Amino acid sequence: MARSPEGLVFTGFLFLGMGIGLLLGRVAVGTLIGMGLGFLAMALIRARSG
């Protein structure tokens, strides 16, 4: 049984947003943007996999 990478994609976007937010001094904003992108990426993966 193959596992879907949805959780890893979400986590990756979340940490990427946190890191960018940390660099720009706006961790909360970066986290929310990362979460939004992560949820969109998860939806795309689910739609493609059926």
C-alpha positions as CSV (number, residue, x, y, z in Angstrom):
1,M,0.0,0.0,0.0
2,A,1.6,3.3,-1.2
3,R,1.3,6.2,1.2
4,S,0.3,9.6,-0.1
5,P,2.7,12.5,0.6
6,E,0.0,14.9,1.6
7,G,1.1,15.3,5.2
8,L,4.7,15.8,4.2
9,V,3.7,18.5,1.7
10,F,1.6,20.3,4.2
11,T,4.4,20.2,6.8
12,G,6.9,21.3,4.3
13,F,4.9,24.4,3.3
14,L,4.2,25.1,7.0
15,F,7.9,25.1,7.9
16,L,8.8,27.0,4.8
17,G,6.3,29.7,5.7
18,M,7.6,29.8,9.3
19,G,11.1,30.2,8.1
20,I,10.4,33.0,5.7
21,G,8.2,34.7,8.3
22,L,11.1,34.4,10.8
23,L,13.5,36.0,8.3
24,L,11.0,38.9,7.7
25,G,10.1,39.3,11.4
26,R,6.5,38.2,10.9
27,V,6.4,34.5,12.0
28,A,2.6,34.5,12.5
29,V,1.9,35.8,9.0
30,G,4.4,33.4,7.5
31,T,2.9,30.5,9.3
32,L,-0.6,31.3,8.1
33,I,0.6,31.7,4.5
34,G,2.4,28.4,4.8
35,M,-0.7,26.7,6.2
36,G,-2.8,28.1,3.3
37,L,-0.4,26.9,0.7
38,G,-0.1,23.5,2.4
39,F,-3.8,23.0,2.4
40,L,-4.0,24.0,-1.3
41,A,-1.2,21.6,-2.2
42,M,-2.9,18.8,-0.2
43,A,-6.2,19.5,-2.1
44,L,-4.3,19.3,-5.5
45,I,-2.6,16.0,-4.5
46,R,-6.0,14.5,-3.5
47,A,-7.7,15.7,-6.7
48,R,-5.0,14.2,-8.8
49,S,-4.8,10.9,-7.0
50,G,-8.6,10.5,-7.2
